[in-house]
């Protein structure tokens, strides 16, 4: 929420939309949730620079996301804001229960803090010259008294979870990275801040605000009327899939499952595909350097489908991928228009010209047609398998192969 929406915000949301539409087409019950986390030092900083309260700033920015998702034809069923009363009620219930379990205690924290990440790094996680491994910026040495979550006690259970469920973290590179973190040894983590004013207070100590990257994780259940143990919560939790980019994987596959384990009677999510990074013309996306494809600008000029297609075709599933305008134009013209569009035009033209718009039932098929249908059926099964496993690039490649064969 500390910047206007750009393509970096869109690519995981588009992937989630593809997945939701796939499961709906299969007749399955789907709840597709997205939203915005609105607390923390970064939001406070931007609001201060604009000279307005953080809540007012969030109220200005949140509609930009909802309107753009509509323009991009994102079919989300719900949109959670972490400043909502629904979320705050769920947070109060969740952290009270975790505190009562004995897994939250008061202590003194000292660590290396990156403000753009809003996270602490250990000494061995820091990059060259002690910089943030993501932003390559200097980190701040922070010492404060706050509350901790007993993360270390769940180390062995987390290792067992990942080893017994290989698909829990994808791709394999992310899984190996997380296993390395776990086997190196976990430490308890700070879950509150006395120095950050913009946040949700701890229900058992209002003088401390909950660290955004523990509070925001709970949105997956607060959006499901968890605070009243409602029908949506009973029906849709645990989540089948959490989709995200790789820099926040650790929060979702270490801290979030451990918090659910500490809670005692909440099931764990099944599958966490973590996308790699998307670059723009070979350079890292950067809002501060104004290096991004800004979605409002894009949608003033182009339709949503070419972007949706290009993002799905280049989804950074197992390695970083690059958005280039040349490739964007090529995929639109050569694939979306010349291959798929050509097929649709041919089929509709032939059907209306020869059969009054109604598909005829053939008496019999010759050998060539029979073999062709078998080939298409096999490709279609590959589309199905790849979508189910969140391999969007492969699924789209299979789909284009069908279109090419049909042409």
matplotlib code that plots the C-alpha trace (Angstrom):
import matplotlib.pyplot as plt

x = [0.0, 3.0, 2.8, 0.3, -0.4, 2.1, 2.7, 4.6, 1.4, -0.5, 1.3, 0.6, -3.0, -3.5, -2.1, -4.5, -7.4, -6.4, -6.4, -9.8, -11.4, -10.0, -11.5, -14.8, -14.9, -14.5, -17.6, -15.7, -16.6, -14.1, -13.4, -10.7, -9.4, -7.0, -6.6, -4.1, -2.1, -2.2, -0.1, 3.6, 6.4, 6.4, 2.7, 3.4, 6.3, 4.4, 1.4, 3.8, 5.4, 1.9, 1.0, -2.2, -3.1, -2.2, -5.8, -6.7, -3.8, -5.0, -8.5, -7.2, -5.1, -7.2, -9.9, -7.1, -6.4, -10.1, -10.8, -7.8, -8.5, -12.0, -10.5, -8.0, -11.0, -9.8, -12.6, -11.9, -14.8, -13.5, -11.1, -9.7, -8.4, -6.3, -7.7, -11.2, -13.2, -13.5, -9.8, -9.2, -11.8, -10.1, -6.7, -7.8, -9.2, -6.1, -3.4, -5.3, -5.5, -1.8, -0.9, -3.0, -1.2, 2.1, 3.8, 4.0, 6.3, 7.9, 11.6, 14.3, 15.1, 18.2, 18.5, 19.2, 16.1, 15.3, 12.5, 11.5, 11.1, 9.7, 11.6, 14.6, 17.6, 20.2, 23.9, 24.3, 21.2, 22.7, 24.2, 27.6, 28.7, 25.9, 23.1, 19.5, 19.7, 16.5, 16.9, 20.8, 20.3, 21.9, 20.0, 19.3, 20.5, 17.3, 17.1, 13.7, 11.6, 8.6, 6.8, 8.2, 6.6, 8.2, 9.0, 12.1, 9.9, 8.2, 11.4, 11.1, 7.4, 8.0, 10.8, 8.5, 5.7, 7.8, 9.5, 6.2, 4.5, 6.9, 4.3, 3.7, 6.4, 7.0, 9.3, 12.0, 14.5, 12.3, 11.7, 15.5, 16.0, 13.5, 14.8, 18.3, 16.8, 15.1, 18.1, 20.3, 18.2, 15.3, 15.1, 12.1, 10.8, 9.6, 5.9, 5.3, 6.8, 6.8, 8.5, 5.9, 2.7, 0.7, -0.6, -3.1, -2.4, -1.8, -5.1, -3.2, -0.8, -2.3, 1.0, 2.6, 1.5, 1.6, 4.4, 2.8, 4.3, 2.6, -0.6, -1.1, -0.7, -3.9, -6.0, -6.4, -8.8, -10.1, -11.6, -13.5, -15.5, -13.2, -13.9, -17.4, -16.4, -18.7, -20.0, -17.3, -14.6, -16.0, -16.4, -13.2, -10.4, -7.8, -6.8, -5.8, -3.4, -1.5, 0.1, 2.9, 6.3, 9.5, 10.6, 7.7, 7.9, 9.5, 6.6, 4.1, 5.9, 7.6, 6.0, 2.4, 2.3, 4.1, 1.5, -1.3, 0.4, 0.7, -2.9, -3.7, -6.8, -6.4, -5.5, -2.6, -2.8, -2.0, 0.1, 2.3, 3.6, 6.1, 6.8, 10.2, 10.8, 9.6, 12.0, 11.3, 13.5, 16.2, 16.1, 14.6, 11.2, 11.5, 8.8, 11.4, 13.2, 9.9, 10.9, 7.6, 4.7, 2.1, -1.3, -3.4, -1.2, -1.3, -5.1, -5.5, -3.7, -4.3, -7.0, -6.4, -6.2, -2.8, -1.3, -3.1, -1.8, 1.7, 1.9, 0.6, 3.0, 6.1, 5.0, 8.3, 7.4, 10.8, 13.2, 13.0, 11.4, 11.5, 8.7, 9.8, 7.6, 9.0, 8.1, 4.7, 3.9, 5.3, 3.2, 0.1, 0.5, 2.0, 0.2, -2.9, -4.0, -2.4, -2.7, -5.6, -7.6, -7.1, -8.5, -11.6, -12.2, -11.8, -14.1, -16.9, -16.7, -16.8, -19.6, -21.8, -21.1, -21.7, -23.9, -26.0, -23.9, -24.7, -22.0, -23.0, -22.8, -20.6, -21.6, -18.0, -14.5, -11.6, -8.3, -6.6, -9.4, -9.5, -5.8, -6.0, -8.7, -6.6, -3.7, -5.8, -7.3, -3.8, -2.8, -6.0, -5.1, -1.7, -3.4, -5.6, -2.6, -0.4, -3.2, -4.0, -0.3, -0.1, 2.3, 0.7, 3.4, 3.3, -0.5, -0.6, 2.1, -0.2, -3.1, -1.2, -0.1, -3.8, -4.6, -1.6, -2.7, -6.3, -5.1]
y = [0.0, 2.3, 2.9, 2.9, -0.5, -1.7, -4.9, -6.4, -6.3, -7.8, -10.9, -13.1, -11.8, -12.7, -16.2, -16.6, -15.5, -18.1, -20.8, -19.7, -19.7, -23.1, -24.6, -22.9, -24.3, -27.8, -27.1, -26.8, -24.4, -21.5, -18.5, -16.3, -13.8, -10.9, -7.6, -5.1, -5.1, -1.5, -1.2, -0.8, 1.8, 2.1, 3.2, 5.6, 7.1, 7.7, 9.2, 11.5, 12.7, 13.5, 15.3, 13.1, 10.4, 6.8, 5.8, 8.6, 7.6, 3.9, 5.0, 6.8, 4.0, 0.9, 1.8, 2.1, -1.6, -2.7, -0.6, -1.9, -5.5, -5.0, -3.5, -6.4, -8.8, -10.3, -12.4, -12.3, -13.2, -11.0, -8.2, -7.9, -4.7, -5.1, -1.8, -3.3, -4.1, -7.7, -8.1, -6.4, -8.6, -11.7, -10.4, -9.9, -13.4, -15.0, -13.3, -13.6, -17.4, -17.6, -15.6, -17.9, -20.9, -19.7, -19.2, -15.4, -13.9, -10.5, -9.9, -7.7, -7.7, -6.7, -7.1, -5.8, -4.1, -3.2, -0.6, -1.2, -5.0, -4.2, -7.3, -8.3, -10.2, -12.3, -11.6, -14.5, -13.4, -10.0, -9.3, -7.7, -5.0, -5.9, -4.7, -6.0, -9.0, -7.8, -4.0, -3.8, -1.0, -0.4, -2.0, -0.4, -1.8, -1.9, -2.7, -2.6, -4.5, -6.2, -9.6, -12.8, -15.8, -19.2, -20.1, -22.2, -24.9, -25.7, -26.3, -30.1, -30.1, -27.7, -29.9, -32.9, -31.0, -30.1, -33.5, -35.4, -32.9, -32.2, -30.0, -27.8, -25.4, -24.9, -24.6, -27.0, -24.1, -22.4, -25.6, -26.3, -22.7, -23.1, -26.5, -24.9, -22.2, -24.8, -27.1, -24.2, -23.6, -21.2, -18.4, -17.0, -13.9, -10.5, -10.1, -6.5, -3.0, -0.3, 2.1, 1.8, 3.8, 2.6, -0.8, -3.0, -3.0, -6.3, -7.3, -8.1, -5.0, -2.0, -0.2, -2.4, -2.7, -6.1, -6.5, -6.2, -9.4, -11.5, -9.5, -9.5, -13.3, -13.8, -12.1, -15.5, -16.5, -13.1, -12.7, -15.9, -14.6, -16.6, -14.3, -15.8, -19.2, -18.6, -20.6, -19.3, -20.3, -23.8, -24.2, -22.8, -23.3, -24.6, -22.9, -25.0, -22.5, -19.4, -17.6, -15.1, -13.8, -15.4, -12.6, -13.3, -17.1, -17.5, -15.7, -18.1, -21.4, -20.9, -18.3, -18.7, -22.6, -22.3, -19.8, -22.1, -25.0, -22.8, -21.9, -25.6, -26.5, -24.7, -26.7, -25.8, -24.6, -27.3, -25.7, -22.5, -21.8, -19.0, -17.1, -15.7, -12.1, -10.2, -7.7, -5.0, -4.8, -6.6, -4.3, -4.9, -3.2, -0.1, 2.4, 4.8, 4.9, 5.0, 1.8, -0.1, -0.7, 1.3, -0.4, 2.8, 3.9, 0.5, 0.3, 3.7, 2.4, -1.4, -4.0, -6.3, -9.5, -9.0, -8.3, -11.2, -13.5, -12.2, -12.5, -16.1, -17.0, -15.6, -16.4, -16.6, -19.9, -21.5, -18.7, -14.9, -13.7, -10.4, -8.2, -6.5, -4.4, -6.2, -9.6, -8.2, -7.1, -10.3, -12.6, -10.5, -10.5, -13.9, -16.0, -14.4, -12.9, -15.0, -18.4, -18.3, -15.5, -17.0, -20.3, -18.7, -16.8, -19.9, -22.1, -19.5, -18.5, -22.1, -23.0, -20.0, -20.2, -24.0, -25.0, -22.0, -21.5, -25.0, -27.6, -30.7, -34.3, -36.3, -39.8, -41.1, -39.8, -40.7, -42.0, -38.6, -36.9, -39.7, -39.4, -35.7, -35.8, -38.2, -35.8, -32.9, -34.9, -35.7, -32.0, -31.0, -33.4, -31.7, -28.3, -29.7, -31.3, -28.2, -25.8, -28.0, -27.8, -24.0, -24.4, -21.7, -21.3, -25.0, -24.9, -22.0, -23.7, -26.8, -24.6, -22.9, -26.3, -27.3, -24.1, -24.6, -28.2, -27.1, -24.4]
z = [0.0, 0.0, -3.8, -6.7, -8.3, -11.0, -12.9, -9.9, -7.9, -10.8, -11.9, -8.8, -8.7, -12.4, -11.7, -8.8, -11.0, -13.7, -10.9, -9.5, -13.0, -13.7, -10.5, -11.2, -14.7, -13.1, -11.0, -7.7, -4.9, -4.9, -2.6, -4.2, -1.7, -2.3, -0.5, 1.0, 4.2, 5.5, 8.6, 9.4, 9.2, 5.4, 5.4, 8.3, 6.4, 3.1, 5.0, 7.0, 3.8, 2.4, 5.6, 6.2, 8.8, 7.8, 7.7, 5.3, 3.1, 3.1, 2.3, -0.8, -2.1, -1.4, -4.1, -6.7, -6.2, -6.3, -9.4, -11.2, -10.4, -11.9, -15.0, -15.3, -15.0, -11.7, -10.4, -6.7, -4.4, -1.6, -0.8, 2.7, 4.2, 7.3, 8.7, 8.6, 11.8, 10.5, 10.5, 13.8, 15.5, 14.2, 15.2, 18.8, 19.0, 17.3, 19.3, 22.6, 22.1, 21.1, 24.2, 26.4, 24.9, 26.4, 23.1, 23.4, 26.0, 26.7, 26.0, 24.6, 20.9, 19.0, 15.3, 11.8, 10.4, 6.8, 6.7, 3.0, 3.8, 7.3, 8.5, 10.6, 9.2, 11.0, 10.5, 8.1, 6.0, 5.2, 1.8, 1.0, 3.4, 5.8, 3.4, 2.9, 0.6, -1.3, -1.5, -1.3, 1.2, 4.6, 7.5, 10.9, 14.2, 16.4, 20.1, 21.9, 24.4, 22.9, 22.7, 21.1, 19.6, 20.5, 16.9, 17.7, 19.4, 16.1, 14.1, 14.1, 13.3, 10.4, 9.0, 9.3, 7.6, 4.5, 4.2, 4.4, 1.9, -0.9, -2.7, 0.3, -1.0, -4.7, -6.7, -5.4, -5.1, -2.5, -0.7, -0.5, 0.7, 3.5, 4.5, 4.8, 7.1, 9.3, 9.6, 10.4, 13.5, 14.2, 16.8, 18.5, 16.7, 17.8, 17.0, 18.3, 18.0, 20.6, 18.0, 15.2, 15.9, 12.9, 13.6, 15.6, 19.4, 21.1, 22.9, 26.1, 25.9, 24.0, 24.4, 21.7, 18.1, 16.4, 13.9, 10.4, 9.1, 11.7, 11.8, 8.1, 7.8, 9.8, 7.0, 5.4, 8.2, 9.4, 6.0, 6.5, 9.5, 11.8, 14.7, 15.0, 13.7, 10.8, 7.8, 5.4, 7.9, 8.3, 4.6, 3.1, 5.7, 5.4, 2.2, -0.8, -2.1, -0.8, -3.8, -3.4, -4.5, -3.2, -0.8, 1.6, 1.4, 4.9, 6.5, 4.9, 5.3, 8.6, 10.7, 9.6, 10.0, 13.3, 14.6, 13.5, 15.3, 18.4, 18.2, 18.6, 16.5, 13.2, 10.1, 7.9, 4.3, 1.7, -1.0, -1.2, -4.7, -4.4, -7.7, -8.4, -9.3, -12.4, -13.9, -16.5, -19.5, -17.5, -14.5, -11.1, -10.6, -8.4, -7.4, -6.0, -9.4, -11.2, -13.0, -13.4, -15.7, -13.9, -14.3, -14.7, -17.5, -19.2, -19.0, -20.6, -23.6, -23.9, -23.2, -20.1, -22.1, -23.8, -20.3, -18.7, -21.5, -21.4, -17.6, -17.7, -20.5, -18.7, -15.1, -13.0, -11.5, -11.1, -12.1, -12.5, -15.8, -17.6, -19.0, -22.2, -24.5, -27.6, -26.2, -25.1, -28.7, -30.2, -28.0, -28.6, -32.4, -33.0, -30.4, -29.0, -32.3, -35.1, -33.4, -31.0, -32.6, -36.0, -34.7, -33.2, -36.4, -38.6, -36.5, -36.2, -39.9, -41.1, -38.7, -39.6, -43.3, -43.7, -40.8, -39.8, -36.6, -35.2, -34.8, -36.8, -35.4, -37.8, -38.9, -38.6, -38.4, -40.7, -39.3, -39.5, -37.5, -34.9, -34.3, -34.2, -31.5, -29.4, -29.7, -28.6, -25.7, -24.4, -24.7, -22.9, -20.0, -19.8, -19.5, -16.7, -14.8, -15.1, -14.0, -11.0, -10.0, -10.7, -13.6, -15.7, -18.3, -19.2, -19.2, -21.6, -23.8, -23.9, -24.8, -27.7, -28.9, -29.2, -31.1, -33.5, -34.1, -34.8, -37.2]

ax = plt.figure().add_subplot(projection="3d")
ax.plot(x, y, z, "-o")
ax.set_aspect("equal")
plt.show()
